[in-house]
Amino acid sequence: MENMVMDKMPQVVGIYGSPRVGGNTDILMDILLAEIERAQISISKVYPRRLKMQGCIECGQCDETGACALKDDMQNIYPLLEKANVVILSSPVFFYGVSWQCKALIDRAQALWSKKRLGLLSKREGFSGGYIVSVGATKGKNLFLGVELVAKYFFDALDLKYLGGVFYRGIEKKGEVTGHQEILTEIKKLGEQIQNQIKAG
C-alpha cells in the first residue's frame, strides 16, 4: 500500500485490482489518481496483489460483531474503506468478472456489510461515492455486466452510492492503453469530475 496515513484518513482510496504490474488498469488508475491529487485531495493506493490475506471463510463472526475474525493485511484496509469519501475500484475483465485478487478483497468486505447492518458503520461527511475503471480484451456488449454488478454490491456494502465509471473494450496487450489518446483524455476528465465533486462537498 502506498500513501496510507492512519492519523488522517485519505479522502480517496484507489484499489488496483489487476494481478499484472504496470498493466492497463494500473496505468489508468495512476493517471486518474494523479489528477485528483492535483487538487490537494489525499489519496491512498491499495494493491490486492501485494496483500497477505485469505478469502472469506464464512465463519459468521462479523454477523455478530461487524469485525472480521481473520487477522491479516485486510485489517489495515477496513479503516480506509470505511472512512474514505470516494472508493475507486479497477480491474481487467476475467471471465466477465473482476480479478481473483480483487474479488478476495471484495468478499472480505462482508465484515463492513455486517457492520452497516448492525448500525456500526461510520457516516461519511460531504460528498461520497464509488467508481469503476475496467478494461477488457473483447468487444462484447455484455463484457462489463459482471464487473459492474459485483462493484455495485461492493459499494453498497460500504454504504457508498455507485456513480459509474469508465469501461474500455478491445484493450489487451500490456500498456496498450497508452496508444489511445481519447481514453487518456477521458480518464483525466473523470479525475477532474471527482475532484470537483469532493471540493463542492
N, C-alpha and C positions, 0 to 999 in steps of 0.2 A: 504494500500500500504506500502511496505517496501522498504528501501534503495532509496527513491525518493529524489534526490538532485537537487533543482531547479536552483542553481547558476552554476552548471556544469552538463549538461545533461548526463545520462548514455549512454554507447555505446551499451548496450544490454537491451532490455525490454522483460521480460518473462510474458506472460499472462496465469494465472492459471484458465482455463475455466471450471473446474469441480465444481458442486454445493456441492460435498462431500469433506469435510475437511480431509486431510490425505489419500485421495484415491490414486489409481494407477497412474494417470497422475500427481498428486501433488508430489508423490514420485519420479517419473522420472524427473520432472522439477527441483526438489531440487538437484538431482544428476547432471543433465546437467548444471545448472547454477553454481553450486559449482566448477565444472571442469573448466568452462570458467573463473570464478573469480580467480582461482589459478594463472592465467597469469596476475593478476593485472588489469583486464578489469572491468570497472564499470558496474554494473547491477542495474536494478530496477524491482521489482516484483509487478505485478498488479493482484488483485483478484476481478474479476467482481462480485462474490457473496457477497463481502463486500461493493460494491459501492452503494451509494444512487443516483440512476439515473433512468430515464424512457426511454422507447423506442423512436425511431424517430417518430415524429408526422407529418412528411412530410409537414411542413409549407412553405417550399420553400425559407426561408431566406438565407440559406447557398448558394443557387444557385446564389444569387446576391452578397454576401459578402465573402463567404468562411468561415464564422463563424456560429456556431450553436446558435440558439436562446435560447435553454434551459440552464438554469443556475443551474447546479448540479455538482456532483463529476466528471462527464466526462470532465469538463473544465480543471481539473488537469491532465487528461490523454492525451489530444490532443498534448501538447508540447512534451511529451515523445515519442509518436508515430511518430511525425513529425521529431524529431531530431535524434533518435537512429539509429545507423548503422545496427543493427540487431533486428528484432522482432520475437520472438518465440511464437507461438500460441499452446496451448494444450487444449484438450477436449476429454472426452469419447464420444462414439457414442450414440446419441439419435435419433432413427428412421432415421438412415442413415445421420444424420446431427450433428452439434455441439449442446452443451447445450444452453438453452434459455438465460442464463446469458451471455454466450459468444456471442451469436447471437445479443443480445441487444447492446453490445459494438460495434460489427462489423457494425450493422446498423447505429449507431451514427457516424461511420467513414465516412458517406456520406459527412459530412462537409469538411473532408480532400480531398475527391474526387473533391468536388466543388472548393476547394482552389487550387488543382492541375490544374483543367480545366481552372481556371482564371489566371493561371501563378503566383500564390502567394505562392505556396508550396516551402519551403526552399530546396535547393540542398544539399545532403549529401556529405561529403568528405570521400574518401577512400572506402574500401570495404563495401558493404551493401547487405542485402538480408533478406528473410523471410523463416522461417522453421515451420514445424508442428510436434507435438508429440500427437499421438492419440491411444486410446485403445478401443477395442470392445469385447463384450462377445461372439458373434457368430463367425463363420469361413467362412462366405460367401465371394465369390470372389469380389463382389461389395461393401463390407462393408464400405469402406472408400471413395467411389467416391463422395458422397455428402459433406463430411467434406473437402476433398481436393479442390473441386470446389469452395466452399464458401471461403476457405482460400486464394486461388489464387486471387480471385477478391478483397478480403480484402487487400492483399499485393499490388495489382495493384493500389488500391485507395491511398495507402501510398507511391506510386512510388518506391516500392521495388520489386525486382525480386524474384519470388518463387524458392527456391533452394532445395525443397524436405523435407524430414524428416524421422521419424520412426513411423511405424504402427504395432500394435500388436493385433492379434486375439486371441480369446479364453481366455481372461482375464476378470473376472467379480468381484470376491469377493474382498472386501476392503483389500489392502495390498498384494494381491496375487502375484503381480509382483515381490516382493522381493524374491520369491522362484525360479525365473528364472535367473540364473547367466548369461546366454547368452544375455538376454535383458539388464541387468545392465552393462555388458561389452560394448554392442553396444551403449548405451546412453552415456557412458563415451567417447567412440571414436568420437561420434558426437560433444561432447564438445571440444575435442582436435582439431577436424577439424575446428570448428568455431573460436576458439581462434587463430589458426594458420592463418586463412584467414583474421581475423581482424588485426593481427600483421603485416602481409605481405602488408596490405593496398589494 
